[in-house]
Amino acid sequence: MADRLERLFNLLSQLLTTPRPLTLEEIVREVPGYPEEKASYRRQFERDKETLRDLGIEISVMKLGELDTEIGYRVRP
């Protein structure tokens, strides 16, 4: 449980302090505790987002780039 709480805290800290939205790949690279396999870290991130939202933390989801092919995440202070 401590590992999960630490990851959630680190995720929230990263999303609060970023000057721009971060892609999932950037989040996984910067926040310790995510699995290496893409399908696994995607599922884990979705669970973490849901947990933070259940706590009342609004996570902004934005399309990035001109083609809107990438998604970015952040929490506005």
Buried (B, 14 or more C-beta within 10 A) or exposed (E): EEEEEEBBEBBBEBBEEBEEBBEBEBBBEBBEBBEEEEEEBBEBBEEBBEBBEEEEBEBEEEEBEEEEEBEBBBBEE
